[in-house]
Amino acid sequence: MIEVEKDAVVVGGGPSGLAAATRLAELGYKVAVVELGDELGGILIQCIHDGFGTKLFGKALSGPEFASIFIEKLGELGVESWTRTYVARVRAEGGSWVLTAVSPEGVYRFSCRAVVYATGCRERTPFEIRVGGTRPAGVYTAGLVQRLVNLYGVLPGKKVLIVGGGDVGMIVARHLYLEGVEELQIVFPEPWFAGLPRNVQQCVLDFGIPFRPRTVVKEIVGKE
Ligand SMILES: Cc1cc2nc3c(=O)[nH]c(=O)nc-3n(C[C@H](O)[C@H](O)[C@H](O)COP(=O)(O)OP(=O)(O)OC[C@H]3O[C@@H](n4cnc5c(N)ncnc54)[C@H](O)[C@@H]3O)c2cc1C
């Protein structure tokens, strides 16, 4: 067991965790960030499009660029971080919090006075959003497609239907279009896209990607 003692441990190295760790360190606390992924940044790592940082830094950055500013700052502030480390248990012990975390180096035991949970959220599957049918291969969440295309260079298919007209759906549609998906369409239940007008223009209309409003997917059926 590898023992580490800090004032605070931040669980999750996405934008929330990075911001919390930065602020705590600026206030003079000794902080650790524990992240299960290969690198810090959370969802930002796969968001290779720009648009981040306009409010905070006055310029349009990609997700990784935005994350790198915080990561550099953490280094300057002396915040230690662990990646590929999964926090499996948190419990109170003699007035402290004790976190048990698993990593390729072994099992860690972090003791601290405060824990910040910044573990993000999980995308829901078709069944969780009440779309019936069988469970064919080739039904992906937007986050998974973004990860496959942007980080691993793998297309989910040549013909893609995107369900949902929010910002993420539109941004993913543009990436798929640029990567050469042959047939692409976006469907959504509302009368018009739910995302930013900027994304409607720059991700959909500028590329002539077909879309169908007032359309609800009730069932997905397939064999594989
Ligand atoms: C597909 C997709 C596209 C998006 N595109 C945009 C966009 O273009 N612009 C925008 O502003 N927002 C976008 N968002 C939203 C934005 O990414 C989120 O609002 C933001 O990432 C939330 O930050 P977070 O730190 O709370 O969570 P996350 O970024 O999800 O980070 C949480 C981190 O916690 C880690 N973690 C979880 N459990 C544990 C554990 N037990 N131990 C250790 N680590 C753990 C995870 O590995 C992850 O790195 C997008 C979201 C998704 C899903």
The ligand as a Gaussian input file, in Angstrom:
#p B3LYP/6-31G(d) Opt

LIG

0 1
 C      -19.344000      14.116000     -26.008000
 C      -19.268000      15.402000     -25.233000
 C      -18.913000      16.575000     -25.904000
 C      -18.859000      17.788000     -25.225000
 N      -18.538000      18.908000     -25.907000
 C      -18.472000      20.089000     -25.246000
 C      -18.123000      21.292000     -25.926000
 O      -17.877000      21.280000     -27.133000
 N      -18.078000      22.451000     -25.222000
 C      -18.356000      22.479000     -23.873000
 O      -18.288000      23.551000     -23.257000
 N      -18.696000      21.357000     -23.217000
 C      -18.770000      20.178000     -23.868000
 N      -19.146000      19.055000     -23.213000
 C      -19.467000      19.165000     -21.820000
 C      -18.190000      19.188000     -20.998000
 O      -17.309000      18.223000     -21.495000
 C      -18.542000      18.890000     -19.560000
 O      -19.416000      19.903000     -19.111000
 C      -17.264000      18.876000     -18.725000
 O      -16.300000      17.981000     -19.242000
 C      -17.617000      18.482000     -17.317000
 O      -16.426000      18.510000     -16.580000
 P      -16.209000      17.558000     -15.343000
 O      -14.833000      17.840000     -14.845000
 O      -17.358000      17.719000     -14.422000
 O      -16.337000      16.072000     -15.923000
 P      -15.413000      15.221000     -16.923000
 O      -14.814000      16.067000     -17.986000
 O      -16.246000      14.066000     -17.347000
 O      -14.237000      14.714000     -15.973000
 C      -14.463000      13.779000     -14.932000
 C      -13.199000      12.979000     -14.762000
 O      -13.332000      12.159000     -13.604000
 C      -12.672000      10.934000     -13.852000
 N      -13.193000       9.941000     -12.915000
 C      -14.468000       9.470000     -12.824000
 N      -14.567000       8.575000     -11.819000
 C      -13.323000       8.480000     -11.262000
 C      -12.775000       7.701000     -10.180000
 N      -13.541000       6.880000      -9.446000
 N      -11.454000       7.825000      -9.905000
 C      -10.667000       8.675000     -10.610000
 N      -11.140000       9.438000     -11.638000
 C      -12.442000       9.341000     -11.946000
 C      -12.998000      10.642000     -15.314000
 O      -12.065000       9.740000     -15.888000
 C      -12.925000      12.040000     -15.931000
 O      -11.647000      12.332000     -16.485000
 C      -19.189000      17.834000     -23.857000
 C      -19.530000      16.648000     -23.196000
 C      -19.576000      15.439000     -23.864000
 C      -19.970000      14.192000     -23.132000

